Amino acid sequence: VHYVNDTERGVVWEEVIIMLPSYVNLIFLSATTPNTLEFSDWIGRTKRKPVFVIKTDYRPVPLSFNLWAGLKLHTVMEGRDGFLERGFASAANALLPA
């Protein structure tokens, strides 16, 4: 799914999908496709088959954003807690001259 949006390889993947025989069934998996409905609509029109999109916001592994500063990892966002100012401040302080 992600290669279709690639500026260099996307056209090749589009052509592969278009040229596949109709008896080939397709399954696309992605946790981060931004244009799911647009992509699935294109697949349905191109292959002339019904497309079913199954979507969930459930994330079995929490998403975490970290900064590496002062030879230490500083968490600046974890799960759905939003921005963690203390983690950012800790990273910023680690970058200050001693």
N, C-alpha and C positions, 0 to 999 in steps of 0.2 A: 504494500500500500504506500509506503513512504517513498519508494523509488519513483512512483508516478509523478510526484511533485518535484523531483530532481531535475534541474535545468539541463543537465548533460545527458542523463539516462532515461528521463521520463518518457520521451517520445518512443524509445525502443520498447519500454514496458507497455505503453498504450498500444503499440502495434501488435505485440505478442498477445495481449488480451483480445484485441479485435480479431486477430487471425485464428484464434483457437477454435477448433471445431465445436459445434453446438452441443455435442454429447459430453463435453468436458465440464464438470461442475467446479465451481470456484468457491473458495472460502478465504476471506481476508480477515486477518486479525491485527488489531492495533489498540494500544491503550491511549494513543495521543493524536489520532487523526483529527485535525481541526474541522474539516469539511465533510464529515461522514455522510450526511444526506445528499449533498451534491455529488460525491463520488459514487454512492450507491445508485443514485438516479442515472448517472452516466453508464454504469455497468448494466443496469436494467435495460436502458434504451439500446445500448450497443449489442448486448447478447440476446435481446428480446425474450427475457426471462424475468419472472418475479424475483425481487431481491428482498431479503429480510434483514433488517438491522436490529441487532440486540445490543443495547447500550446500558451501561451502569456507571454510577459514580463511585461504587464501592472500590476501595483500594486496599488489597490485602496487606501490602507493605507500605507503611507511611512514607510520604515524600519528605525529604529533609534537604535543606540547603545549608551549606557550610562554607566558611572562609578559612584558608590556611594562612596563618600569620604568627610570627614569633615561634616557629617550630611546633605549633599546636593547632588543632582543629577547633573552630569556633562555630557553633550552631546558630544560624541567624533566622531560620524558619524550620518548623517541625510540624508535620501533620497539618491540621487545619487551624493551628494556633495563630497563624499569621506571623508577622515580622516580630522577631525577638530582639528588642533593643539592647538588652544586656549582652547578647552574643555579639552584636555589631560593635558595641562599645568596647568589649573585651578584645576583639580583633583590632580595632583602631588603636587601643592602648598598647597592644603588642607591637605595633609598627612605630611607635614613638621612640626617639633615641633615648638610650638609657642615661 
